Amino acid sequence: MDETAASVQERLPKPYPLDICEIKFPTLYEESMNTVVKQECLRYNKLLWCMASSLKDFRKAIKGLIVMTGELEALGKSMFVNEQPEMWVKKGPLSLKPLSSWFLDIIARCEFFQMWYDLGKAPPVFWISGIFFPQAFFTGAMQNFARKYNEEIDLLSYRQTMRDDIVDAPKELTKAPDDGVYIYGIFMEGCRWDCRQHKLADSKPKELFTDLPPLWFCPIKNRVPDALDYRCPCYKVVSRKGTLLTTGHSTNFVLYIEMKTDVVVDKWIKAGVAAFLALKF
C-alpha cells in the first residue's frame, strides 16, 4: 500500500499559484474566461491539496508515526480495490472511473489548465471534458458575446456547428473563432455522427461509444431552433442522473446539443442517444 501511495504522490501535479493567476488573468468586463480559469484552478487546487495531505498522512500512519484514522483507513482500502477514495470524491469532479483511470484523467485535466495558465490567455480550442464546471464555461462564453455586442444575454442561445472537417482539434484549430468557442472531447452513445453525410447515423456493430467531432458554439440572438433537429442531452458521466444544485444547475446534465438528422427524432429518443463528457474507463 505504501508503494501505491508513493507512486500517486510522486506523479501528483503541483497546485496552481493563485496569486500569479490573479495577475495573469485579472477580472475583466470583456473577458469572462479569466474568471472561469481562476475558478477552475481553485477547484483543482482544493483537490490536489486534499490528495497531497491525505497521502502524506496515510504513509505516516502505515509506518506507525501517527494514528490511523477511519478516513485514512478508508483511503487505503479504496486504493487497494482501485476505487476513488470518498475524501477525494468530495473534492474532485464527477467521475465513474476506477482509481487508476481517474488519476490519469486528473493529470490530463491539470495539464490542460497548465497549458492555459502558461499561455496567459484563453486557448483557441477548449477540452470541455477537462472542465470541472462546464455550465460556468458556457455562461462565460455567452457573457463575452453579450458584452461585446451590448446584447441582452437572455435573448441569446447557442447555435452548434459540427466541425467534422477537423480530425485533431488542438493541432488544427489554432485560431479562436470571432464569436463563440470551439470545444472537443465529447462522446456519444446510441448512434454516431456521419462526417461524410453531416448527420446522425446508426452505430457500427460492437461500437458502444463514439467520438463527436469538435463543435463550434456560437451565440445567436432570437435564434429559432430547427424543429427537425435531434436535441441530444449532454451529461458529464454516463449514469445520466444527478441532483439539482442551489444555483439551478444539475450535477450531471450540462446542456442540449442540436444535431442534424434525416429521420424522425423519435428514433433517436427510443435509442436513448445521449452525449457525455467522460466515460467509465
N, C-alpha and C positions, 0 to 999 in steps of 0.2 A: 504493500500500500504506500509505503514511503517513496518507492521508486516512481509510482504513478503520480503522486502528488508533486514530486520533484520535477518530473517531465512537464507537467502542466505549468508549474511555477516558472520554469526556465523559458517556456515559449509565450508566456503571458505578455501581451502588448503593454507598452508604457502608457499611463494616463496622459491625456492632453493637458498642456499648460493653459488653464482657463484665463489667466491674466493676459497672456500673449494673444489668446483667441479674441479677447475683448478689444485688443488694439488692432489686430489684423482684420477683424470682422465687426466694425462698430455698428451700432444700431442706427440704420438709415431709413428714412421715409420711403425712398425709392428702391431699396433693396431688402426685401423681406427674407431672402435666403440667408442673410447674415445672422438673423435671429434663429432661423431653423438650424443652421450648422452649430451654433453655440449651444442650443438646447440639446441637440443630439450628442455633442461631445460631453456635456454634463451627465446625460443619461448613461452613456457608456463608461464614463469615469466612475460613477457610483457602482456599476457592476465590477469594474476592474479593481477598485479599492476593496470591495467585499471579497472578491476572489483572492486577492493578494493576502489580505489579513487572515482569512479563514484557512488558507493553505499553510501559511506560516504557523498558525496556532495548532493545526492538525498535526503537522510534522513534529512540533514540540511535544504534543500530547502523546504521540506514539512512542517517543523516547522517554516519557515519564517526567518531563520537565515541568509541565503544567497539568491541570486536571482535565480529563477527557469529558467534556460536557455532552449533553444529549444532542446538541446541534452538530458538534464535531464528529460524534459517533455516526449520526445520520449522514454526514458528508462522506465519511469513509465507506459506509455501506453503499451509498449511491455510486461512488467511484468504482467499487468492487463489481457491481452488477451493470455498469455502463449506463446509468441513468443520470439525468440532470438533478443535482442536489437542490433540495427545496429552498435553501437560503440563497442560491444563485438564481433560481427561477423567479423569485420575488423581485429581484433587481434587473433581470435580463429581459430581452424581447420575447414575445410569444413564439414558442417553438415546440415541435413534437419529435425532434430528432433525438437519437441516443447521444450520450455524453460525448463520445469521440467525434461524431459528426457535428454536434452543436459547438464544440470548442473550435473546430476548424472554421465553422461559419462565423463565430465571433471574431476570429483572427482576420478573416476576409473582410468583415464589416469594418473593423478598426483600420485596416489597410486602406479601404475606400475613403474613410474620413481623414486619414493621414494624408492621402493624396489631395483631398480638398483643402486641408489645412496648409500643406506645402504650396499649393497653387495660389493661395491667398485670395481667391475669388471662386464663384460658383463654376463648376466644370461644365463643359458643353453638353454632356450627357450624364444622366444620373442612374446609378444602380438602385432601383426602387426597392429591391429585396433587402438591401443593407440598411434601410432607414427604419429606425425604431418606431417612429410615429408618422406613417406616410400621410395621414389625413392633414397634419400640420404642413407638410411639404406641399401638397396640392393647394391648400389655402394660401400659402405664401406665394406660390406662382400666380395664383389668381389675383392676389393683392398687388403684385408687381404690375400686372396688366392694367388693373383698375386705376392705380395711381399714375401710371404712365400716360394714359389717355383720359384721365379725370372722369371715369365712368363709375356708375353705381355697381358695386360688387354683387348685389342681389339680382341684377339683371343678366349677369354673366353665367355661362356654363361652358363646359369643355367640349370641343369638337376633337374627336380622337381619330388620328390618321395612322394606319399601319404602314410603317416604313419597311415593307417586305423586300425592298431592293437592297437592304443593308444586311450583311452577314455578321460582321464583327463590329458592334456598335461603338465600343471605346476607341477603336482604331480608325473607323471610317467617319464617324461623326465628330469632327474636330472643331466645328464651329457651332455655337448655340443658335437656335432659331431667333428671328427678330422678336417674335412674340411666343409665349408659352415655353414648354420644356420638352426635351427628349428624354425618354426613360427606356430601360430594358431590364430583363430579369424576371419576366412573368411566365408562369407555366399554365397549361390548360389541361382539363380532364373532361372526357366525354366526346371530344372531337378534336380537330386540328385546323390550323389556318393554311389554306392552299395559297402559296405565294405566287403561283402562275395565274390562277383564276381570280385572286384577290377576294376570296370569300371563305366562309366556313365550309368544311368538308368532313366526311366521316373519318374516324380514326383508322389508321392502318392496323392490321392484325397484330395482337400481342403488344400494342403500344398504349400503355395506360395514360402516361402524361407526355405532353409535347411542349416545346418552347414556343412562346409567342414572339413574333418579330418585334423590333423596337417600335415604340409608339411616340407620336407627336401629340402632346396635349396642348391645344390652342384655345384660349378663352374667346368666346363669341358672344356678342350682345344680342339678347332676344332671339336666341337660336331656337329653331323649331326642329326637334328630333325627327328622323325618318322612322315612320311607324313600322316599316318593313324590316328594320334592323333588329338583331337579337341583342337585348340588354343583358350582357353577361355579368353576373355578380363576381366581384373580385374579393378574395379573402386573404388574410395573412398566412393562414395554415389550412390544411386540408380537412380539418374537423368541421368546418362550416358552421360553427356555433360560437357564440360569445355573449358577453353581458354588456349592457348599456352603461356607459360612464356618465358622471355628472355633467361632463362637457357636451353630452348629446351624441358622442361618437361610440361606436361599438369597439369592443376589444379585439374583434376579428374582422368583421366586414369593413372594407375600405371604400369602394365605390362601384358603380356600374360602368362597364366598357361596352360601347355600342359597336357591333360587328356586322358587316355586310353578309347577307345570305340570300340564296335564290329559292329557298324553300320556306314553308310557313314556320314561324318561330316555335310553334308547339312541339315540333320535332326535337329541338334542342332543349326545350324545357323538360320534356319527358325523359330525355337522355341525361338530365342532370348536369348539363355543361356549365362549368364554372372555371374561373381563373384563380391562381394562387401565387403568392409571393415567395413561399417556401414549401418544400416537400418534407416527407418524413425521413428522408435518408440523405 
